[in-house]
Amino acid sequence: MSDRPLQASALKTTIHWSHQDSPKVGLILTINRGLSLIASQPITAGERLMAFDGSFHEWGATTLSLPNEAPLFIRDHCIQIGEGRSRDSNGLARYANHSCEPNCGITDLIWITAMQDIAPGTELTWDYAMTEDNDWRMDCSCGSEHCLGVIAGYRHLPPEKRMAYRGYLSSWLTARPRPYLGPAALLHTPVPLAKAG
């Protein structure tokens, strides 16, 4: 991945830091993935790194009803916290990219937390299926060896991934049994525009 230090003048958005953001998290601008978060210091498994601590949003039958205009692009950066409910971040959490082999997960509904020890300079990623279970999906370009090809909701997260993510899945998803509906790659409907990852 080709990375370079963040050049604020090159961005078309305003970056906000939250008091919830760990000082061990850095923000960089990459050629391939846009804004990305990296470990700026060694991170220990279990450390809370940033939170979705911002505004709440209710939506009807589809996430496409969420606002997605510049400069906030709420639909592209918030997480689902319940049936028809999402929450944004006041800080860096909204810039964490997806990976099919993440080093972070979700704890206590809103926290991005390290799933393993993470060395400085390593990109901080999480699997968006750890919070989402709705109509949202997109092609995946995470580049991991075990990429699933499509990012979709928890209903399309394979059982072995659910087991591997145990303890790092949003509590609203694990509060009741949710069936596996098969690979998202088999869906034949158009993919709504969504956050890159």
Protein Blocks (a to p, Z undefined) as FASTA:
>chain_A
ZZddddfklpccdcdddfklcfkbccdddfklopadddfbdcdehiafbdcfbccddddf
bfklpccbdfklmmlmmccfbehiacddfblmlmpccdfbdcbdceehlaccdfbdcdeh
iacdddfklmgccfbdcddfehpaklghiacdfklgcfklmmmmgoiacfklmmpccdde
bjfklpcbdcdddddZZ
